[in-house]
Amino acid sequence: QQSLIAMCGKLLRVLFVIGRKQCEFEGSKLLQGLTQMKELQAV
């Protein structure tokens, strides 16, 4: 549940920046931090 909340927060930040700077969305950049969270939860 915490990872879902973290992912939603990150998505909101990404959407905010996209709206402000009018840049393209790159989903791969959004998912980069998620692999680190999965590794921490596995430990």
mmCIF entry with sequence, helices, sheets and N, C-alpha, C, O atoms, coordinates in Angstrom:
data_MODEL
# 
_entry.id   MODEL 
# 
_entity.id                         1 
_entity.type                       polymer 
_entity.pdbx_number_of_molecules   1 
# 
_entity_poly.entity_id                      1 
_entity_poly.type                           'polypeptide(L)' 
_entity_poly.nstd_linkage                   no 
_entity_poly.nstd_monomer                   no 
_entity_poly.pdbx_seq_one_letter_code       QQSLIAMCGKLLRVLFVIGRKQCEFEGSKLLQGLTQMKELQAV 
_entity_poly.pdbx_seq_one_letter_code_can   QQSLIAMCGKLLRVLFVIGRKQCEFEGSKLLQGLTQMKELQAV 
_entity_poly.pdbx_strand_id                 A 
# 
loop_
_entity_poly_seq.entity_id 
_entity_poly_seq.num 
_entity_poly_seq.mon_id 
_entity_poly_seq.hetero 
1 1  GLN n 
1 2  GLN n 
1 3  SER n 
1 4  LEU n 
1 5  ILE n 
1 6  ALA n 
1 7  MET n 
1 8  CYS n 
1 9  GLY n 
1 10 LYS n 
1 11 LEU n 
1 12 LEU n 
1 13 ARG n 
1 14 VAL n 
1 15 LEU n 
1 16 PHE n 
1 17 VAL n 
1 18 ILE n 
1 19 GLY n 
1 20 ARG n 
1 21 LYS n 
1 22 GLN n 
1 23 CYS n 
1 24 GLU n 
1 25 PHE n 
1 26 GLU n 
1 27 GLY n 
1 28 SER n 
1 29 LYS n 
1 30 LEU n 
1 31 LEU n 
1 32 GLN n 
1 33 GLY n 
1 34 LEU n 
1 35 THR n 
1 36 GLN n 
1 37 MET n 
1 38 LYS n 
1 39 GLU n 
1 40 LEU n 
1 41 GLN n 
1 42 ALA n 
1 43 VAL n 
# 
_struct_asym.id          A 
_struct_asym.entity_id   1 
# 
loop_
_struct_conf.conf_type_id 
_struct_conf.id 
_struct_conf.pdbx_PDB_helix_id 
_struct_conf.beg_label_comp_id 
_struct_conf.beg_label_asym_id 
_struct_conf.beg_label_seq_id 
_struct_conf.pdbx_beg_PDB_ins_code 
_struct_conf.end_label_comp_id 
_struct_conf.end_label_asym_id 
_struct_conf.end_label_seq_id 
_struct_conf.pdbx_end_PDB_ins_code 
_struct_conf.beg_auth_comp_id 
_struct_conf.beg_auth_asym_id 
_struct_conf.beg_auth_seq_id 
_struct_conf.end_auth_comp_id 
_struct_conf.end_auth_asym_id 
_struct_conf.end_auth_seq_id 
_struct_conf.pdbx_PDB_helix_class 
_struct_conf.details 
_struct_conf.pdbx_PDB_helix_length 
HELX_P HELX_P1 AA1 GLN A 2  ? LYS A 21 ? GLN A 2  LYS A 21 1 ? 20 
HELX_P HELX_P2 AA2 GLY A 27 ? ALA A 42 ? GLY A 27 ALA A 42 1 ? 16 
# 
_struct_conf_type.id          HELX_P 
_struct_conf_type.criteria    ? 
_struct_conf_type.reference   ? 
# 
loop_
_atom_site.group_PDB 
_atom_site.id 
_atom_site.type_symbol 
_atom_site.label_atom_id 
_atom_site.label_alt_id 
_atom_site.label_comp_id 
_atom_site.label_asym_id 
_atom_site.label_entity_id 
_atom_site.label_seq_id 
_atom_site.pdbx_PDB_ins_code 
_atom_site.Cartn_x 
_atom_site.Cartn_y 
_atom_site.Cartn_z 
_atom_site.occupancy 
_atom_site.B_iso_or_equiv 
_atom_site.pdbx_formal_charge 
_atom_site.auth_seq_id 
_atom_site.auth_comp_id 
_atom_site.auth_asym_id 
_atom_site.auth_atom_id 
_atom_site.pdbx_PDB_model_num 
ATOM 1   N N  . GLN A 1 1  ? 0.830  -1.187 0.000   1.00 0.00 ? 1  GLN A N  1 
ATOM 2   C CA . GLN A 1 1  ? 0.000  0.000  0.000   1.00 0.00 ? 1  GLN A CA 1 
ATOM 3   C C  . GLN A 1 1  ? 0.879  1.257  0.000   1.00 0.00 ? 1  GLN A C  1 
ATOM 4   O O  . GLN A 1 1  ? 0.548  2.245  -0.655  1.00 0.00 ? 1  GLN A O  1 
ATOM 5   N N  . GLN A 1 2  ? 1.976  1.219  0.720   1.00 0.00 ? 2  GLN A N  1 
ATOM 6   C CA . GLN A 1 2  ? 2.861  2.382  0.749   1.00 0.00 ? 2  GLN A CA 1 
ATOM 7   C C  . GLN A 1 2  ? 3.481  2.643  -0.619  1.00 0.00 ? 2  GLN A C  1 
ATOM 8   O O  . GLN A 1 2  ? 3.662  3.795  -1.012  1.00 0.00 ? 2  GLN A O  1 
ATOM 9   N N  . SER A 1 3  ? 3.807  1.574  -1.342  1.00 0.00 ? 3  SER A N  1 
ATOM 10  C CA . SER A 1 3  ? 4.399  1.771  -2.666  1.00 0.00 ? 3  SER A CA 1 
ATOM 11  C C  . SER A 1 3  ? 3.383  2.372  -3.631  1.00 0.00 ? 3  SER A C  1 
ATOM 12  O O  . SER A 1 3  ? 3.745  3.157  -4.507  1.00 0.00 ? 3  SER A O  1 
ATOM 13  N N  . LEU A 1 4  ? 2.115  2.007  -3.473  1.00 0.00 ? 4  LEU A N  1 
ATOM 14  C CA . LEU A 1 4  ? 1.064  2.580  -4.311  1.00 0.00 ? 4  LEU A CA 1 
ATOM 15  C C  . LEU A 1 4  ? 0.925  4.077  -4.040  1.00 0.00 ? 4  LEU A C  1 
ATOM 16  O O  . LEU A 1 4  ? 0.779  4.867  -4.973  1.00 0.00 ? 4  LEU A O  1 
ATOM 17  N N  . ILE A 1 5  ? 0.969  4.461  -2.785  1.00 0.00 ? 5  ILE A N  1 
ATOM 18  C CA . ILE A 1 5  ? 0.885  5.873  -2.418  1.00 0.00 ? 5  ILE A CA 1 
ATOM 19  C C  . ILE A 1 5  ? 2.096  6.629  -2.954  1.00 0.00 ? 5  ILE A C  1 
ATOM 20  O O  . ILE A 1 5  ? 1.962  7.744  -3.458  1.00 0.00 ? 5  ILE A O  1 
ATOM 21  N N  . ALA A 1 6  ? 3.278  6.023  -2.846  1.00 0.00 ? 6  ALA A N  1 
ATOM 22  C CA . ALA A 1 6  ? 4.495  6.660  -3.359  1.00 0.00 ? 6  ALA A CA 1 
ATOM 23  C C  . ALA A 1 6  ? 4.427  6.824  -4.871  1.00 0.00 ? 6  ALA A C  1 
ATOM 24  O O  . ALA A 1 6  ? 4.831  7.859  -5.402  1.00 0.00 ? 6  ALA A O  1 
ATOM 25  N N  . MET A 1 7  ? 3.921  5.815  -5.566  1.00 0.00 ? 7  MET A N  1 
ATOM 26  C CA . MET A 1 7  ? 3.806  5.883  -7.016  1.00 0.00 ? 7  MET A CA 1 
ATOM 27  C C  . MET A 1 7  ? 2.817  6.971  -7.431  1.00 0.00 ? 7  MET A C  1 
ATOM 28  O O  . MET A 1 7  ? 3.071  7.701  -8.389  1.00 0.00 ? 7  MET A O  1 
ATOM 29  N N  . CYS A 1 8  ? 1.705  7.087  -6.729  1.00 0.00 ? 8  CYS A N  1 
ATOM 30  C CA . CYS A 1 8  ? 0.718  8.123  -7.046  1.00 0.00 ? 8  CYS A CA 1 
ATOM 31  C C  . CYS A 1 8  ? 1.297  9.515  -6.812  1.00 0.00 ? 8  CYS A C  1 
ATOM 32  O O  . CYS A 1 8  ? 1.055  10.432 -7.597  1.00 0.00 ? 8  CYS A O  1 
ATOM 33  N N  . GLY A 1 9  ? 2.054  9.668  -5.742  1.00 0.00 ? 9  GLY A N  1 
ATOM 34  C CA . GLY A 1 9  ? 2.694  10.952 -5.470  1.00 0.00 ? 9  GLY A CA 1 
ATOM 35  C C  . GLY A 1 9  ? 3.685  11.330 -6.551  1.00 0.00 ? 9  GLY A C  1 
ATOM 36  O O  . GLY A 1 9  ? 3.757  12.484 -6.972  1.00 0.00 ? 9  GLY A O  1 
ATOM 37  N N  . LYS A 1 10 ? 4.448  10.346 -6.995  1.00 0.00 ? 10 LYS A N  1 
ATOM 38  C CA . LYS A 1 10 ? 5.428  10.599 -8.048  1.00 0.00 ? 10 LYS A CA 1 
ATOM 39  C C  . LYS A 1 10 ? 4.721  10.947 -9.357  1.00 0.00 ? 10 LYS A C  1 
ATOM 40  O O  . LYS A 1 10 ? 5.161  11.834 -10.088 1.00 0.00 ? 10 LYS A O  1 
ATOM 41  N N  . LEU A 1 11 ? 3.630  10.250 -9.649  1.00 0.00 ? 11 LEU A N  1 
ATOM 42  C CA . LEU A 1 11 ? 2.867  10.527 -10.865 1.00 0.00 ? 11 LEU A CA 1 
ATOM 43  C C  . LEU A 1 11 ? 2.301  11.943 -10.835 1.00 0.00 ? 11 LEU A C  1 
ATOM 44  O O  . LEU A 1 11 ? 2.316  12.636 -11.852 1.00 0.00 ? 11 LEU A O  1 
ATOM 45  N N  . LEU A 1 12 ? 1.808  12.375 -9.687  1.00 0.00 ? 12 LEU A N  1 
ATOM 46  C CA . LEU A 1 12 ? 1.295  13.743 -9.566  1.00 0.00 ? 12 LEU A CA 1 
ATOM 47  C C  . LEU A 1 12 ? 2.389  14.773 -9.827  1.00 0.00 ? 12 LEU A C  1 
ATOM 48  O O  . LEU A 1 12 ? 2.157  15.776 -10.501 1.00 0.00 ? 12 LEU A O  1 
ATOM 49  N N  . ARG A 1 13 ? 3.577  14.522 -9.292  1.00 0.00 ? 13 ARG A N  1 
ATOM 50  C CA . ARG A 1 13 ? 4.691  15.446 -9.530  1.00 0.00 ? 13 ARG A CA 1 
ATOM 51  C C  . ARG A 1 13 ? 5.062  15.490 -11.011 1.00 0.00 ? 13 ARG A C  1 
ATOM 52  O O  . ARG A 1 13 ? 5.335  16.560 -11.556 1.00 0.00 ? 13 ARG A O  1 
ATOM 53  N N  . VAL A 1 14 ? 5.070  14.325 -11.658 1.00 0.00 ? 14 VAL A N  1 
ATOM 54  C CA . VAL A 1 14 ? 5.404  14.261 -13.081 1.00 0.00 ? 14 VAL A CA 1 
ATOM 55  C C  . VAL A 1 14 ? 4.365  15.020 -13.898 1.00 0.00 ? 14 VAL A C  1 
ATOM 56  O O  . VAL A 1 14 ? 4.719  15.796 -14.785 1.00 0.00 ? 14 VAL A O  1 
ATOM 57  N N  . LEU A 1 15 ? 3.088  14.801 -13.604 1.00 0.00 ? 15 LEU A N  1 
ATOM 58  C CA . LEU A 1 15 ? 2.031  15.484 -14.347 1.00 0.00 ? 15 LEU A CA 1 
ATOM 59  C C  . LEU A 1 15 ? 2.089  16.993 -14.129 1.00 0.00 ? 15 LEU A C  1 
ATOM 60  O O  . LEU A 1 15 ? 1.818  17.761 -15.051 1.00 0.00 ? 15 LEU A O  1 
ATOM 61  N N  . PHE A 1 16 ? 2.434  17.418 -12.933 1.00 0.00 ? 16 PHE A N  1 
ATOM 62  C CA . PHE A 1 16 ? 2.561  18.844 -12.645 1.00 0.00 ? 16 PHE A CA 1 
ATOM 63  C C  . PHE A 1 16 ? 3.666  19.467 -13.495 1.00 0.00 ? 16 PHE A C  1 
ATOM 64  O O  . PHE A 1 16 ? 3.483  20.538 -14.074 1.00 0.00 ? 16 PHE A O  1 
ATOM 65  N N  . VAL A 1 17 ? 4.813  18.792 -13.567 1.00 0.00 ? 17 VAL A N  1 
ATOM 66  C CA . VAL A 1 17 ? 5.935  19.317 -14.358 1.00 0.00 ? 17 VAL A CA 1 
ATOM 67  C C  . VAL A 1 17 ? 5.589  19.323 -15.842 1.00 0.00 ? 17 VAL A C  1 
ATOM 68  O O  . VAL A 1 17 ? 5.935  20.265 -16.555 1.00 0.00 ? 17 VAL A O  1 
ATOM 69  N N  . ILE A 1 18 ? 4.914  18.286 -16.311 1.00 0.00 ? 18 ILE A N  1 
ATOM 70  C CA . ILE A 1 18 ? 4.508  18.238 -17.716 1.00 0.00 ? 18 ILE A CA 1 
ATOM 71  C C  . ILE A 1 18 ? 3.597  19.422 -18.034 1.00 0.00 ? 18 ILE A C  1 
ATOM 72  O O  . ILE A 1 18 ? 3.740  20.055 -19.080 1.00 0.00 ? 18 ILE A O  1 
ATOM 73  N N  . GLY A 1 19 ? 2.667  19.717 -17.138 1.00 0.00 ? 19 GLY A N  1 
ATOM 74  C CA . GLY A 1 19 ? 1.769  20.848 -17.348 1.00 0.00 ? 19 GLY A CA 1 
ATOM 75  C C  . GLY A 1 19 ? 2.486  22.182 -17.321 1.00 0.00 ? 19 GLY A C  1 
ATOM 76  O O  . GLY A 1 19 ? 2.158  23.082 -18.093 1.00 0.00 ? 19 GLY A O  1 
ATOM 77  N N  . ARG A 1 20 ? 3.457  22.314 -16.445 1.00 0.00 ? 20 ARG A N  1 
ATOM 78  C CA . ARG A 1 20 ? 4.176  23.588 -16.320 1.00 0.00 ? 20 ARG A CA 1 
ATOM 79  C C  . ARG A 1 20 ? 5.146  23.820 -17.475 1.00 0.00 ? 20 ARG A C  1 
ATOM 80  O O  . ARG A 1 20 ? 5.227  24.926 -18.009 1.00 0.00 ? 20 ARG A O  1 
ATOM 81  N N  . LYS A 1 21 ? 5.878  22.781 -17.859 1.00 0.00 ? 21 LYS A N  1 
ATOM 82  C CA . LYS A 1 21 ? 6.942  22.951 -18.858 1.00 0.00 ? 21 LYS A CA 1 
ATOM 83  C C  . LYS A 1 21 ? 6.518  22.539 -20.265 1.00 0.00 ? 21 LYS A C  1 
ATOM 84  O O  . LYS A 1 21 ? 7.270  22.742 -21.219 1.00 0.00 ? 21 LYS A O  1 
ATOM 85  N N  . GLN A 1 22 ? 5.329  21.967 -20.407 1.00 0.00 ? 22 GLN A N  1 
ATOM 86  C CA . GLN A 1 22 ? 4.826  21.518 -21.706 1.00 0.00 ? 22 GLN A CA 1 
ATOM 87  C C  . GLN A 1 22 ? 5.801  20.552 -22.382 1.00 0.00 ? 22 GLN A C  1 
ATOM 88  O O  . GLN A 1 22 ? 6.099  20.696 -23.568 1.00 0.00 ? 22 GLN A O  1 
ATOM 89  N N  . CYS A 1 23 ? 6.300  19.564 -21.624 1.00 0.00 ? 23 CYS A N  1 
ATOM 90  C CA . CYS A 1 23 ? 7.231  18.582 -22.177 1.00 0.00 ? 23 CYS A CA 1 
ATOM 91  C C  . CYS A 1 23 ? 6.522  17.234 -22.333 1.00 0.00 ? 23 CYS A C  1 
ATOM 92  O O  . CYS A 1 23 ? 5.416  17.038 -21.828 1.00 0.00 ? 23 CYS A O  1 
ATOM 93  N N  . GLU A 1 24 ? 7.173  16.317 -23.037 1.00 0.00 ? 24 GLU A N  1 
ATOM 94  C CA . GLU A 1 24 ? 6.591  15.000 -23.273 1.00 0.00 ? 24 GLU A CA 1 
ATOM 95  C C  . GLU A 1 24 ? 6.772  14.102 -22.061 1.00 0.00 ? 24 GLU A C  1 
ATOM 96  O O  . GLU A 1 24 ? 7.725  14.247 -21.296 1.00 0.00 ? 24 GLU A O  1 
ATOM 97  N N  . PHE A 1 25 ? 5.838  13.173 -21.902 1.00 0.00 ? 25 PHE A N  1 
ATOM 98  C CA . PHE A 1 25 ? 5.880  12.214 -20.802 1.00 0.00 ? 25 PHE A CA 1 
ATOM 99  C C  . PHE A 1 25 ? 6.713  11.010 -21.213 1.00 0.00 ? 25 PHE A C  1 
ATOM 100 O O  . PHE A 1 25 ? 6.520  10.456 -22.294 1.00 0.00 ? 25 PHE A O  1 
ATOM 101 N N  . GLU A 1 26 ? 7.651  10.601 -20.339 1.00 0.00 ? 26 GLU A N  1 
ATOM 102 C CA . GLU A 1 26 ? 8.447  9.396  -20.572 1.00 0.00 ? 26 GLU A CA 1 
ATOM 103 C C  . GLU A 1 26 ? 8.182  8.428  -19.423 1.00 0.00 ? 26 GLU A C  1 
ATOM 104 O O  . GLU A 1 26 ? 8.668  8.627  -18.309 1.00 0.00 ? 26 GLU A O  1 
ATOM 105 N N  . GLY A 1 27 ? 7.422  7.396  -19.697 1.00 0.00 ? 27 GLY A N  1 
ATOM 106 C CA . GLY A 1 27 ? 7.045  6.438  -18.669 1.00 0.00 ? 27 GLY A CA 1 
ATOM 107 C C  . GLY A 1 27 ? 8.219  5.694  -18.067 1.00 0.00 ? 27 GLY A C  1 
ATOM 108 O O  . GLY A 1 27 ? 8.162  5.275  -16.911 1.00 0.00 ? 27 GLY A O  1 
ATOM 109 N N  . SER A 1 28 ? 9.282  5.524  -18.836 1.00 0.00 ? 28 SER A N  1 
ATOM 110 C CA . SER A 1 28 ? 10.448 4.801  -18.318 1.00 0.00 ? 28 SER A CA 1 
ATOM 111 C C  . SER A 1 28 ? 11.088 5.557  -17.156 1.00 0.00 ? 28 SER A C  1 
ATOM 112 O O  . SER A 1 28 ? 11.599 4.938  -16.223 1.00 0.00 ? 28 SER A O  1 
ATOM 113 N N  . LYS A 1 29 ? 11.065 6.882  -17.207 1.00 0.00 ? 29 LYS A N  1 
ATOM 114 C CA . LYS A 1 29 ? 11.633 7.670  -16.112 1.00 0.00 ? 29 LYS A CA 1 
ATOM 115 C C  . LYS A 1 29 ? 10.786 7.540  -14.856 1.00 0.00 ? 29 LYS A C  1 
ATOM 116 O O  . LYS A 1 29 ? 11.312 7.549  -13.744 1.00 0.00 ? 29 LYS A O  1 
ATOM 117 N N  . LEU A 1 30 ? 9.475  7.419  -15.032 1.00 0.00 ? 30 LEU A N  1 
ATOM 118 C CA . LEU A 1 30 ? 8.585  7.270  -13.884 1.00 0.00 ? 30 LEU A CA 1 
ATOM 119 C C  . LEU A 1 30 ? 8.838  5.944  -13.179 1.00 0.00 ? 30 LEU A C  1 
ATOM 120 O O  . LEU A 1 30 ? 8.789  5.874  -11.951 1.00 0.00 ? 30 LEU A O  1 
ATOM 121 N N  . LEU A 1 31 ? 9.105  4.903  -13.941 1.00 0.00 ? 31 LEU A N  1 
ATOM 122 C CA . LEU A 1 31 ? 9.262  3.568  -13.368 1.00 0.00 ? 31 LEU A CA 1 
ATOM 123 C C  . LEU A 1 31 ? 10.655 3.310  -12.805 1.00 0.00 ? 31 LEU A C  1 
ATOM 124 O O  . LEU A 1 31 ? 10.860 2.289  -12.148 1.00 0.00 ? 31 LEU A O  1 
ATOM 125 N N  . GLN A 1 32 ? 11.610 4.188  -13.036 1.00 0.00 ? 32 GLN A N  1 
ATOM 126 C CA . GLN A 1 32 ? 12.973 3.972  -12.546 1.00 0.00 ? 32 GLN A CA 1 
ATOM 127 C C  . GLN A 1 32 ? 13.011 3.857  -11.033 1.00 0.00 ? 32 GLN A C  1 
ATOM 128 O O  . GLN A 1 32 ? 13.688 2.970  -10.512 1.00 0.00 ? 32 GLN A O  1 
ATOM 129 N N  . GLY A 1 33 ? 12.325 4.703  -10.319 1.00 0.00 ? 33 GLY A N  1 
ATOM 130 C CA . GLY A 1 33 ? 12.341 4.684  -8.866  1.00 0.00 ? 33 GLY A CA 1 
ATOM 131 C C  . GLY A 1 33 ? 11.587 3.505  -8.281  1.00 0.00 ? 33 GLY A C  1 
ATOM 132 O O  . GLY A 1 33 ? 11.843 3.112  -7.143  1.00 0.00 ? 33 GLY A O  1 
ATOM 133 N N  . LEU A 1 34 ? 10.663 2.934  -9.039  1.00 0.00 ? 34 LEU A N  1 
ATOM 134 C CA . LEU A 1 34 ? 9.855  1.838  -8.514  1.00 0.00 ? 34 LEU A CA 1 
ATOM 135 C C  . LEU A 1 34 ? 10.664 0.566  -8.326  1.00 0.00 ? 34 LEU A C  1 
ATOM 136 O O  . LEU A 1 34 ? 10.381 -0.207 -7.411  1.00 0.00 ? 34 LEU A O  1 
ATOM 137 N N  . THR A 1 35 ? 11.658 0.329  -9.161  1.00 0.00 ? 35 THR A N  1 
ATOM 138 C CA . THR A 1 35 ? 12.465 -0.881 -9.005  1.00 0.00 ? 35 THR A CA 1 
ATOM 139 C C  . THR A 1 35 ? 13.256 -0.822 -7.705  1.00 0.00 ? 35 THR A C  1 
ATOM 140 O O  . THR A 1 35 ? 13.469 -1.846 -7.057  1.00 0.00 ? 35 THR A O  1 
ATOM 141 N N  . GLN A 1 36 ? 13.689 0.368  -7.326  1.00 0.00 ? 36 GLN A N  1 
ATOM 142 C CA . GLN A 1 36 ? 14.417 0.514  -6.068  1.00 0.00 ? 36 GLN A CA 1 
ATOM 143 C C  . GLN A 1 36 ? 13.503 0.224  -4.889  1.00 0.00 ? 36 GLN A C  1 
ATOM 144 O O  . GLN A 1 36 ? 13.938 -0.394 -3.917  1.00 0.00 ? 36 GLN A O  1 
ATOM 145 N N  . MET A 1 37 ? 12.256 0.650  -4.946  1.00 0.00 ? 37 MET A N  1 
ATOM 146 C CA . MET A 1 37 ? 11.310 0.392  -3.856  1.00 0.00 ? 37 MET A CA 1 
ATOM 147 C C  . MET A 1 37 ? 11.017 -1.101 -3.731  1.00 0.00 ? 37 MET A C  1 
ATOM 148 O O  . MET A 1 37 ? 10.898 -1.621 -2.622  1.00 0.00 ? 37 MET A O  1 
ATOM 149 N N  . LYS A 1 38 ? 10.899 -1.791 -4.867  1.00 0.00 ? 38 LYS A N  1 
ATOM 150 C CA . LYS A 1 38 ? 10.632 -3.230 -4.840  1.00 0.00 ? 38 LYS A CA 1 
ATOM 151 C C  . LYS A 1 38 ? 11.788 -3.976 -4.184  1.00 0.00 ? 38 LYS A C  1 
ATOM 152 O O  . LYS A 1 38 ? 11.572 -4.926 -3.432  1.00 0.00 ? 38 LYS A O  1 
ATOM 153 N N  . GLU A 1 39 ? 13.015 -3.543 -4.470  1.00 0.00 ? 39 GLU A N  1 
ATOM 154 C CA . GLU A 1 39 ? 14.187 -4.185 -3.872  1.00 0.00 ? 39 GLU A CA 1 
ATOM 155 C C  . GLU A 1 39 ? 14.206 -3.976 -2.365  1.00 0.00 ? 39 GLU A C  1 
ATOM 156 O O  . GLU A 1 39 ? 14.565 -4.889 -1.621  1.00 0.00 ? 39 GLU A O  1 
ATOM 157 N N  . LEU A 1 40 ? 13.829 -2.798 -1.909  1.00 0.00 ? 40 LEU A N  1 
ATOM 158 C CA . LEU A 1 40 ? 13.811 -2.519 -0.474  1.00 0.00 ? 40 LEU A CA 1 
ATOM 159 C C  . LEU A 1 40 ? 12.744 -3.345 0.238   1.00 0.00 ? 40 LEU A C  1 
ATOM 160 O O  . LEU A 1 40 ? 12.959 -3.797 1.363   1.00 0.00 ? 40 LEU A O  1 
ATOM 161 N N  . GLN A 1 41 ? 11.602 -3.544 -0.405  1.00 0.00 ? 41 GLN A N  1 
ATOM 162 C CA . GLN A 1 41 ? 10.534 -4.322 0.211   1.00 0.00 ? 41 GLN A CA 1 
ATOM 163 C C  . GLN A 1 41 ? 10.890 -5.803 0.281   1.00 0.00 ? 41 GLN A C  1 
ATOM 164 O O  . GLN A 1 41 ? 10.427 -6.510 1.176   1.00 0.00 ? 41 GLN A O  1 
ATOM 165 N N  . ALA A 1 42 ? 11.709 -6.279 -0.658  1.00 0.00 ? 42 ALA A N  1 
ATOM 166 C CA . ALA A 1 42 ? 12.082 -7.690 -0.678  1.00 0.00 ? 42 ALA A CA 1 
ATOM 167 C C  . ALA A 1 42 ? 13.019 -8.043 0.472   1.00 0.00 ? 42 ALA A C  1 
ATOM 168 O O  . ALA A 1 42 ? 13.091 -9.203 0.877   1.00 0.00 ? 42 ALA A O  1 
ATOM 169 N N  . VAL A 1 43 ? 13.731 -7.060 0.996   1.00 0.00 ? 43 VAL A N  1 
ATOM 170 C CA . VAL A 1 43 ? 14.705 -7.308 2.067   1.00 0.00 ? 43 VAL A CA 1 
ATOM 171 C C  . VAL A 1 43 ? 14.049 -7.494 3.383   1.00 0.00 ? 43 VAL A C  1 
ATOM 172 O O  . VAL A 1 43 ? 14.729 -7.711 4.386   1.00 0.00 ? 43 VAL A O  1 
# 
